[in-house]
Amino acid sequence: MKLLPLLAGVLPLVSSLQVELGSLRTEGVSNPLGIHSSSSNLSWRLLSDLRNDTQTAYQVQAASSPGLLEKPDLWDSGKVASARPFTVYDGKQLMSRQEVYWRLRTWDVNDEVSSWSEVGSFEMGLLHTSDWIADWITNTQSKTGVNSLPIFAKEFELPCSPEKARLYITGLGVYHAEINGESISSEILGPGYSTVNRTVWYRTHDVTSMLQSGSNVIGVELGKGTYDAEKGLNNRYMKFTLTPKPLLARSQLEYTCSHSNNGTQSVLSDATWLTTVDGPQLESAWYGGEEYDARRVIANWSSINGDRSGWQYANVSTGPVDTAGGLINPVAPPIQITQRISPVSVTQVGSQWVFDFGVNYAGLYTFTMNGTGLAGTRIVFYPAENITAAGVPDQTSTSSPIFDGYTIAGLEVESFTPKFMYHGNQYIGVNTTWKPNVSDMTGLVARAANEESSTLSTSNSLFNQIHQIIQRSVQSNMYSVLTDCPTREKLGWVEQDHLAFETVVRSYDIQAYGHDLCRTIAESQVQWGPSGMLPSTAPEYAVFIATSSKYRKDPNWGNTLSLFALELYKYYGDKSVLSDHYTIMDQYMAYLKTRQINSTMFIINDGGLGDWEGIDSTTPTGLTSTYAYQQAAASMKEIAEILGNRTISREWAHLEANIRSSFHQMWFNTSGGTPHYSVNNQATNALALDMGAVPAQYEAEVFQSLLDALAAADWHFTVGEIALPALFRVLMARNRNDVLYKLMNQRTATSYGYQIEHGATSLWEKWDGKDSSVGSLNHFMMGFGDMWLQRLSGLAPSRGSTMWDTIDYAPIIEGDLTSATSSYRTPSGYANASWHLDGSILTYDIVVPVGSKGIVSLNATAVKEGGRELKRGEYGVISMENRGEATVIEVGSGSYSFTATV
């Protein structure tokens, strides 16, 4: 639904505080369709031209139509005292399909009321199994290598141009739907990953404008996705294979006519739909590529003038979803094409023409050609992240063979775009018999369409490049779940969700996306195997049972649900992500307890993945697994406290203390020099310090051992993805940004800069280069360093804050840095920080969003703001104090410009 104009109303007072235009969100999304929560989170952002302004109260009104908001029939919260820019819908019970329109006003620090906001909206989905009256349909004749993937269509008559029409639709594995010859939306690769016997995602589409009075046609094409993961045609690569199964579609179109007494009418998928397997899509292997024969294209297949005379009736089938799950409309934005890029060159190498896009990306491509005189000619596309020394596409890093085949129809203008799968590539080789132009190929970058939420720039060009390659890898793996790589696995290895959380959340709004990820992780709880176990991938499409199941059971992967959900709460303030999944988290903790050495030694030492992809492979897996156990217990302690159960929180605190004590007992070592842990490398000491296992009397010495380990590596990384975040946190907590600067500013192995020096345009899986065996060239799991880059401007949530209600502004001025700027769209509004050093004169400009407090920390004592001396209680300054050679200033919301001599 579109935003509606402001409703008329005369306000008695004028407030400096206003709701930001376009900021109303339901469940983190603007005007969503298909909501399944009857107590949805409603949020907004605020603007004010005053310093130290804040919301002191709000009033939300909700109605079943915009015209009823003056006398709301669903909910009027009344004036609610609160500084938080969100609430939970608490009105009348909402029914399936119900439309809700809402607005709000706020009171500022002077108790003056704002004008009413614009009107936002949300619409409920199909909440109950009984709401679904459409059948699952299939075509049982579809068989790879014999005919095409199935196409379905239904022609129907409408007595009017509808006043309202909604299409509720899903397909397994991947669907593409059209009405009257036009795609129903910009979504691609729907419905997305899920554990299909528990939940199948569907989407709700507003198709009102696509329908007309009289004849209409709805059409659906199906691809395999991960649902039908059989061996690919022509031996295409597959990560895993399953027993072939019929592809399924379910479509429920509902419409109303403005001058009809018949209420809502439906067009349902059923046995009257027509289907064919004589189409052009011959293969859609999720990993290995597509096969398309343009000679078999059915003209106007989804239009009223299409010829479907030779089609058969669809087969009615049963769906995969049991009663414990159901069909759920995801709240998160769909996957969409977000950018189009042109190749930088095309070069002939032997029998291929190799297109180079200049960057490694994930998504699709479009190739355009003149097919005149070439009917029946098959051309093959070979995507790759790398090329050989001879310039041929090299699929070593992606697994092989991966290729798309296209058979030309013979038309003057033809184009091919994969539709039911995606690739990760920088290069595409094409075996055309003619010389193509660079302009014949276009790269289509795709990802989940989460809104971008930040900017970042520094005076250090290497740091800017590191940020770019990390973010490109985040984009390349932000699909329906966060995947490890867009090529050989495309699996939701979940440890990245929490280990690289800040790297992702500081760049994209993932409130809704994160909720859906948590549901996916919770539903992956194993159906066969140890009770309560959460596997390393979600959904668990491929069950890793080799090597004592180490790829399936490592606690640094399994503990993701509690750690990730807790961070989501801290950023967005919605407790439901904790309460909805607490039982699953609790069951997982019970499972971990069964893996302890014994009842008094709180150590997990039965195998795992260790400090994955660390250069130093000597870190014991038991040490990293026990670290994960402590991190899980610590998160459960916090979650229980947030949910109001202090007794349970104390029990988790007791468990956490026991784990730390056992860890110290097991791995602390004073022999051979300075006290340290285990093998005395970067990982073991960083993990011990990060988890708080080091007794106070040894902390300084263990930290020195960590510094010694870093120095021994000449200030290069030897940690893997588990210890990398711990290393950054430990150094930042002790204000050793000088050390982090050394690590981040390296250009030799092993470092981020080394990858860039060797041509990386996305982050690699392995520290030691793209020539390492098997290593992907598009992983974001080592991307935690971007968190530090995001903080160079000083901008970060304060420890213990929720929804960025307290923000640190502590610029990191190290090495050759002369400036750093970043912004972040917090739940309350935009926060900005920008510093510039001119000789010894520091200028620091910040913006604190309405309702937040800023803690400004500058390593200087003579600080001015706006050219004025700082005075407590004036110009937004709440307090100030000198701490040694530093000045710490607490300020309220607003824009500030500080100057100091440093």
Secondary structure, DSSP 8 states (H G I E B T S, - for coil): ---B-------SS--SEEE-TT--EETTBSS-EEE--SS-EEE--EEESSTT----EEEEEEESSGGGTTS-SSEE---EE-SSSEEE--SS---TT-EEEEEEEEE-TTS-B-----BEEEEE---SGGG--S-EEE-TT--TTTS---EEEEEEEESS--SEEEEEEEEESEEEEEETTEES-S--SBS----TTTEEE-EEEE-GGG--SEEEEEEEEEE-BTTT----GGG---S--------EEEEEEEEE-TT-SS--EEEE-STTSEEES-SSEEEEETTTEEEEEGGG--TTTTSTT---TT-EE-EEE--S--TTSEEE--SS--EEEEEEE--SEEEEETTEEEEEEEEEEEEEEEEEE--TT-TT-EEEEEEESEE-TTS-EE-TTT-S---EEEE----SSEEE---S--EEEEEEEE--SS---GGGEEEEEEEE---B-EEEEES-HHHHHHHHHHHHHHHHTBSSSB-S-TTTT---BTHHHHHTHHHHHTTB--HHHHHHHHHHHHHTS-SSSSTT---SBSS-SS---HHHHHHHH-HHHHTHHHHHHHHHHHHH--THHHHTTHHHHHHHHHHHHTTBSSSS---B-S----STT-S-TTS-HHHHHHHHHHHHHHHHHHHHHHTT-HHHHHHHHHHHHHHHHHHHHHHEE-TTSS-EETT-SHHHHHHHHHTT-S-HHHHHHHHHHHHHHHHHTTS-----TTHHHHHHHHHHHTT-HHHHHHHHT--SSSSHHHHHHTT-SS--SSTT-TTSSS--S---TTTTHHHHHHTTTSEEE-TT-STTSEEEE-----TT--EEEEEEE-SSSEEEEEEEEETTEEEEEEEE-TT-EEEEEES-SSEEETTEE--TTSTTEEEEEEETTEEEEEE-SEEEEEEEE-
